[in-house]
């Protein structure tokens, strides 16, 4: 859990990067 004083923008950025990382792990070679 992130600290309560963590800026929402940082949390949003982390979630975006995390989702992208998970997506790459599940589908390393996405079809265009």
PDBQT receptor file of N, H, CA, C and O in Angstrom, charges set to zero:
ATOM      1  N   UNK A   1       0.855  -1.203   0.000  1.00  0.00    +0.000 N 
ATOM      2  CA  UNK A   1       0.000   0.000   0.000  1.00  0.00    +0.000 C 
ATOM      3  C   UNK A   1       0.883   1.242   0.000  1.00  0.00    +0.000 C 
ATOM      4  O   UNK A   1       1.807   1.350   0.806  1.00  0.00    +0.000 OA
ATOM      5  N   UNK A   2       0.600   2.183  -0.905  1.00  0.00    +0.000 N 
ATOM      6  H   UNK A   2      -0.150   2.095  -1.560  1.00  0.00    +0.000 HD
ATOM      7  CA  UNK A   2       1.365   3.434  -0.917  1.00  0.00    +0.000 C 
ATOM      8  C   UNK A   2       0.964   4.303   0.265  1.00  0.00    +0.000 C 
ATOM      9  O   UNK A   2      -0.169   4.221   0.738  1.00  0.00    +0.000 OA
ATOM     10  N   UNK A   3       1.874   5.128   0.741  1.00  0.00    +0.000 N 
ATOM     11  H   UNK A   3       2.794   5.194   0.356  1.00  0.00    +0.000 HD
ATOM     12  CA  UNK A   3       1.545   6.042   1.843  1.00  0.00    +0.000 C 
ATOM     13  C   UNK A   3       0.383   6.946   1.470  1.00  0.00    +0.000 C 
ATOM     14  O   UNK A   3       0.178   7.252   0.296  1.00  0.00    +0.000 OA
ATOM     15  N   UNK A   4      -0.379   7.372   2.473  1.00  0.00    +0.000 N 
ATOM     16  H   UNK A   4      -0.213   7.124   3.427  1.00  0.00    +0.000 HD
ATOM     17  CA  UNK A   4      -1.542   8.218   2.202  1.00  0.00    +0.000 C 
ATOM     18  C   UNK A   4      -1.134   9.572   1.633  1.00  0.00    +0.000 C 
ATOM     19  O   UNK A   4      -1.931  10.249   0.983  1.00  0.00    +0.000 OA
ATOM     20  N   UNK A   5       0.119   9.961   1.884  1.00  0.00    +0.000 N 
ATOM     21  H   UNK A   5       0.767   9.411   2.412  1.00  0.00    +0.000 HD
ATOM     22  CA  UNK A   5       0.560  11.280   1.405  1.00  0.00    +0.000 C 
ATOM     23  C   UNK A   5       1.183  11.196   0.010  1.00  0.00    +0.000 C 
ATOM     24  O   UNK A   5       1.725  12.181  -0.491  1.00  0.00    +0.000 OA
ATOM     25  N   UNK A   6       1.106  10.023  -0.613  1.00  0.00    +0.000 N 
ATOM     26  H   UNK A   6       0.667   9.222  -0.206  1.00  0.00    +0.000 HD
ATOM     27  CA  UNK A   6       1.645   9.893  -1.968  1.00  0.00    +0.000 C 
ATOM     28  C   UNK A   6       0.765  10.654  -2.947  1.00  0.00    +0.000 C 
ATOM     29  O   UNK A   6      -0.451  10.460  -2.957  1.00  0.00    +0.000 OA
ATOM     30  N   UNK A   7       1.361  11.524  -3.779  1.00  0.00    +0.000 N 
ATOM     31  H   UNK A   7       2.349  11.681  -3.770  1.00  0.00    +0.000 HD
ATOM     32  CA  UNK A   7       0.588  12.278  -4.772  1.00  0.00    +0.000 C 
ATOM     33  C   UNK A   7      -0.156  11.332  -5.705  1.00  0.00    +0.000 C 
ATOM     34  O   UNK A   7       0.433  10.369  -6.197  1.00  0.00    +0.000 OA
ATOM     35  N   UNK A   8      -1.437  11.587  -5.959  1.00  0.00    +0.000 N 
ATOM     36  H   UNK A   8      -1.914  12.369  -5.560  1.00  0.00    +0.000 HD
ATOM     37  CA  UNK A   8      -2.259  10.723  -6.824  1.00  0.00    +0.000 C 
ATOM     38  C   UNK A   8      -1.640  10.507  -8.193  1.00  0.00    +0.000 C 
ATOM     39  O   UNK A   8      -1.792   9.434  -8.776  1.00  0.00    +0.000 OA
ATOM     40  N   UNK A   9      -0.939  11.517  -8.718  1.00  0.00    +0.000 N 
ATOM     41  H   UNK A   9      -0.816  12.389  -8.244  1.00  0.00    +0.000 HD
ATOM     42  CA  UNK A   9      -0.334  11.395 -10.044  1.00  0.00    +0.000 C 
ATOM     43  C   UNK A   9       0.717  10.295 -10.053  1.00  0.00    +0.000 C 
ATOM     44  O   UNK A   9       0.850   9.572 -11.040  1.00  0.00    +0.000 OA
ATOM     45  N   UNK A  10       1.465  10.164  -8.960  1.00  0.00    +0.000 N 
ATOM     46  H   UNK A  10       1.357  10.752  -8.158  1.00  0.00    +0.000 HD
ATOM     47  CA  UNK A  10       2.480   9.115  -8.887  1.00  0.00    +0.000 C 
ATOM     48  C   UNK A  10       1.825   7.746  -8.826  1.00  0.00    +0.000 C 
ATOM     49  O   UNK A  10       2.309   6.792  -9.436  1.00  0.00    +0.000 OA
ATOM     50  N   UNK A  11       0.727   7.650  -8.091  1.00  0.00    +0.000 N 
ATOM     51  H   UNK A  11       0.334   8.425  -7.595  1.00  0.00    +0.000 HD
ATOM     52  CA  UNK A  11      -0.003   6.386  -8.000  1.00  0.00    +0.000 C 
ATOM     53  C   UNK A  11      -0.546   6.010  -9.371  1.00  0.00    +0.000 C 
ATOM     54  O   UNK A  11      -0.472   4.851  -9.779  1.00  0.00    +0.000 OA
ATOM     55  N   UNK A  12      -1.092   6.994 -10.080  1.00  0.00    +0.000 N 
ATOM     56  H   UNK A  12      -1.152   7.936  -9.748  1.00  0.00    +0.000 HD
ATOM     57  CA  UNK A  12      -1.654   6.741 -11.409  1.00  0.00    +0.000 C 
ATOM     58  C   UNK A  12      -0.557   6.284 -12.365  1.00  0.00    +0.000 C 
ATOM     59  O   UNK A  12      -0.755   5.356 -13.149  1.00  0.00    +0.000 OA
ATOM     60  N   UNK A  13       0.602   6.942 -12.297  1.00  0.00    +0.000 N 
ATOM     61  H   UNK A  13       0.763   7.696 -11.660  1.00  0.00    +0.000 HD
ATOM     62  CA  UNK A  13       1.721   6.550 -13.156  1.00  0.00    +0.000 C 
ATOM     63  C   UNK A  13       2.172   5.137 -12.841  1.00  0.00    +0.000 C 
ATOM     64  O   UNK A  13       2.456   4.358 -13.750  1.00  0.00    +0.000 OA
ATOM     65  N   UNK A  14       2.240   4.800 -11.561  1.00  0.00    +0.000 N 
ATOM     66  H   UNK A  14       2.009   5.433 -10.822  1.00  0.00    +0.000 HD
ATOM     67  CA  UNK A  14       2.656   3.462 -11.155  1.00  0.00    +0.000 C 
ATOM     68  C   UNK A  14       1.687   2.417 -11.678  1.00  0.00    +0.000 C 
ATOM     69  O   UNK A  14       2.105   1.377 -12.189  1.00  0.00    +0.000 OA
ATOM     70  N   UNK A  15       0.389   2.691 -11.552  1.00  0.00    +0.000 N 
ATOM     71  H   UNK A  15       0.050   3.535 -11.137  1.00  0.00    +0.000 HD
ATOM     72  CA  UNK A  15      -0.618   1.744 -12.030  1.00  0.00    +0.000 C 
ATOM     73  C   UNK A  15      -0.509   1.557 -13.538  1.00  0.00    +0.000 C 
ATOM     74  O   UNK A  15      -0.645   0.442 -14.042  1.00  0.00    +0.000 OA
ATOM     75  N   UNK A  16      -0.265   2.647 -14.253  1.00  0.00    +0.000 N 
ATOM     76  H   UNK A  16      -0.155   3.552 -13.843  1.00  0.00    +0.000 HD
ATOM     77  CA  UNK A  16      -0.146   2.562 -15.715  1.00  0.00    +0.000 C 
ATOM     78  C   UNK A  16       1.055   1.707 -16.108  1.00  0.00    +0.000 C 
ATOM     79  O   UNK A  16       0.953   0.842 -16.977  1.00  0.00    +0.000 OA
ATOM     80  N   UNK A  17       2.183   1.954 -15.466  1.00  0.00    +0.000 N 
ATOM     81  H   UNK A  17       2.266   2.658 -14.760  1.00  0.00    +0.000 HD
ATOM     82  CA  UNK A  17       3.399   1.186 -15.763  1.00  0.00    +0.000 C 
ATOM     83  C   UNK A  17       3.212  -0.273 -15.369  1.00  0.00    +0.000 C 
ATOM     84  O   UNK A  17       3.628  -1.177 -16.094  1.00  0.00    +0.000 OA
ATOM     85  N   UNK A  18       2.582  -0.500 -14.214  1.00  0.00    +0.000 N 
ATOM     86  H   UNK A  18       2.243   0.234 -13.625  1.00  0.00    +0.000 HD
ATOM     87  CA  UNK A  18       2.364  -1.866 -13.735  1.00  0.00    +0.000 C 
ATOM     88  C   UNK A  18       1.484  -2.648 -14.696  1.00  0.00    +0.000 C 
ATOM     89  O   UNK A  18       1.776  -3.797 -15.026  1.00  0.00    +0.000 OA
ATOM     90  N   UNK A  19       0.394  -2.010 -15.145  1.00  0.00    +0.000 N 
ATOM     91  H   UNK A  19       0.157  -1.077 -14.876  1.00  0.00    +0.000 HD
ATOM     92  CA  UNK A  19      -0.514  -2.672 -16.091  1.00  0.00    +0.000 C 
ATOM     93  C   UNK A  19       0.212  -2.984 -17.395  1.00  0.00    +0.000 C 
ATOM     94  O   UNK A  19       0.018  -4.049 -17.981  1.00  0.00    +0.000 OA
ATOM     95  N   UNK A  20       1.050  -2.050 -17.846  1.00  0.00    +0.000 N 
ATOM     96  H   UNK A  20       1.207  -1.185 -17.369  1.00  0.00    +0.000 HD
ATOM     97  CA  UNK A  20       1.805  -2.274 -19.083  1.00  0.00    +0.000 C 
ATOM     98  C   UNK A  20       2.771  -3.441 -18.904  1.00  0.00    +0.000 C 
ATOM     99  O   UNK A  20       2.927  -4.269 -19.802  1.00  0.00    +0.000 OA
ATOM    100  N   UNK A  21       3.419  -3.504 -17.740  1.00  0.00    +0.000 N 
ATOM    101  H   UNK A  21       3.292  -2.832 -17.010  1.00  0.00    +0.000 HD
ATOM    102  CA  UNK A  21       4.361  -4.586 -17.450  1.00  0.00    +0.000 C 
ATOM    103  C   UNK A  21       3.648  -5.929 -17.438  1.00  0.00    +0.000 C 
ATOM    104  O   UNK A  21       4.133  -6.896 -18.026  1.00  0.00    +0.000 OA
ATOM    105  N   UNK A  22       2.505  -5.995 -16.774  1.00  0.00    +0.000 N 
ATOM    106  H   UNK A  22       2.111  -5.210 -16.296  1.00  0.00    +0.000 HD
ATOM    107  CA  UNK A  22       1.729  -7.234 -16.711  1.00  0.00    +0.000 C 
ATOM    108  C   UNK A  22       1.278  -7.641 -18.107  1.00  0.00    +0.000 C 
ATOM    109  O   UNK A  22       1.319  -8.820 -18.459  1.00  0.00    +0.000 OA
ATOM    110  N   UNK A  23       0.849  -6.671 -18.895  1.00  0.00    +0.000 N 
ATOM    111  H   UNK A  23       0.815  -5.714 -18.609  1.00  0.00    +0.000 HD
ATOM    112  CA  UNK A  23       0.395  -6.961 -20.259  1.00  0.00    +0.000 C 
ATOM    113  C   UNK A  23       1.542  -7.557 -21.078  1.00  0.00    +0.000 C 
ATOM    114  O   UNK A  23       1.330  -8.479 -21.866  1.00  0.00    +0.000 OA
ATOM    115  N   UNK A  24       2.751  -7.032 -20.894  1.00  0.00    +0.000 N 
ATOM    116  H   UNK A  24       2.924  -6.283 -20.255  1.00  0.00    +0.000 HD
ATOM    117  CA  UNK A  24       3.905  -7.554 -21.631  1.00  0.00    +0.000 C 
ATOM    118  C   UNK A  24       4.236  -8.970 -21.176  1.00  0.00    +0.000 C 
ATOM    119  O   UNK A  24       4.636  -9.807 -21.986  1.00  0.00    +0.000 OA
ATOM    120  N   UNK A  25       4.072  -9.241 -19.891  1.00  0.00    +0.000 N 
ATOM    121  H   UNK A  25       3.747  -8.561 -19.233  1.00  0.00    +0.000 HD
ATOM    122  CA  UNK A  25       4.361 -10.577 -19.377  1.00  0.00    +0.000 C 
ATOM    123  C   UNK A  25       3.354 -11.588 -19.917  1.00  0.00    +0.000 C 
ATOM    124  O   UNK A  25       3.711 -12.724 -20.229  1.00  0.00    +0.000 OA
ATOM    125  N   UNK A  26       2.100 -11.169 -20.026  1.00  0.00    +0.000 N 
ATOM    126  H   UNK A  26       1.811 -10.246 -19.773  1.00  0.00    +0.000 HD
ATOM    127  CA  UNK A  26       1.059 -12.070 -20.517  1.00  0.00    +0.000 C 
ATOM    128  C   UNK A  26       1.137 -12.222 -22.026  1.00  0.00    +0.000 C 
ATOM    129  O   UNK A  26       0.834 -13.287 -22.564  1.00  0.00    +0.000 OA
ATOM    130  N   UNK A  27       1.542 -11.156 -22.710  1.00  0.00    +0.000 N 
ATOM    131  H   UNK A  27       1.788 -10.291 -22.273  1.00  0.00    +0.000 HD
ATOM    132  CA  UNK A  27       1.568 -11.168 -24.174  1.00  0.00    +0.000 C 
ATOM    133  C   UNK A  27       2.806 -10.420 -24.660  1.00  0.00    +0.000 C 
ATOM    134  O   UNK A  27       2.710  -9.263 -25.070  1.00  0.00    +0.000 OA
ATOM    135  N   UNK A  28       3.978 -11.080 -24.615  1.00  0.00    +0.000 N 
ATOM    136  H   UNK A  28       4.056 -12.019 -24.281  1.00  0.00    +0.000 HD
ATOM    137  CA  UNK A  28       5.247 -10.422 -24.956  1.00  0.00    +0.000 C 
ATOM    138  C   UNK A  28       5.279  -9.904 -26.387  1.00  0.00    +0.000 C 
ATOM    139  O   UNK A  28       5.978  -8.933 -26.677  1.00  0.00    +0.000 OA
ATOM    140  N   UNK A  29       4.523 -10.547 -27.294  1.00  0.00    +0.000 N 
ATOM    141  H   UNK A  29       3.955 -11.336 -27.059  1.00  0.00    +0.000 HD
ATOM    142  CA  UNK A  29       4.538 -10.141 -28.693  1.00  0.00    +0.000 C 
ATOM    143  C   UNK A  29       3.129  -9.820 -29.167  1.00  0.00    +0.000 C 
ATOM    144  O   UNK A  29       2.511 -10.617 -29.873  1.00  0.00    +0.000 OA
ATOM    145  N   UNK A  30       2.615  -8.647 -28.779  1.00  0.00    +0.000 N 
ATOM    146  H   UNK A  30       3.117  -7.999 -28.205  1.00  0.00    +0.000 HD
ATOM    147  CA  UNK A  30       1.251  -8.266 -29.165  1.00  0.00    +0.000 C 
ATOM    148  C   UNK A  30       1.122  -8.133 -30.672  1.00  0.00    +0.000 C 
ATOM    149  O   UNK A  30       2.006  -7.598 -31.341  1.00  0.00    +0.000 OA
ATOM    150  N   UNK A  31       0.024  -8.620 -31.189  1.00  0.00    +0.000 N 
ATOM    151  H   UNK A  31      -0.694  -9.055 -30.646  1.00  0.00    +0.000 HD
ATOM    152  CA  UNK A  31      -0.210  -8.519 -32.631  1.00  0.00    +0.000 C 
ATOM    153  C   UNK A  31      -0.785  -7.153 -32.953  1.00  0.00    +0.000 C 
ATOM    154  O   UNK A  31      -1.671  -6.661 -32.254  1.00  0.00    +0.000 OA
ATOM    155  N   UNK A  32      -0.281  -6.549 -34.003  1.00  0.00    +0.000 N 
ATOM    156  H   UNK A  32       0.439  -6.948 -34.570  1.00  0.00    +0.000 HD
ATOM    157  CA  UNK A  32      -0.773  -5.220 -34.382  1.00  0.00    +0.000 C 
ATOM    158  C   UNK A  32      -2.112  -5.328 -35.080  1.00  0.00    +0.000 C 
ATOM    159  O   UNK A  32      -2.686  -4.313 -35.474  1.00  0.00    +0.000 OA
TER     160      UNK A  32
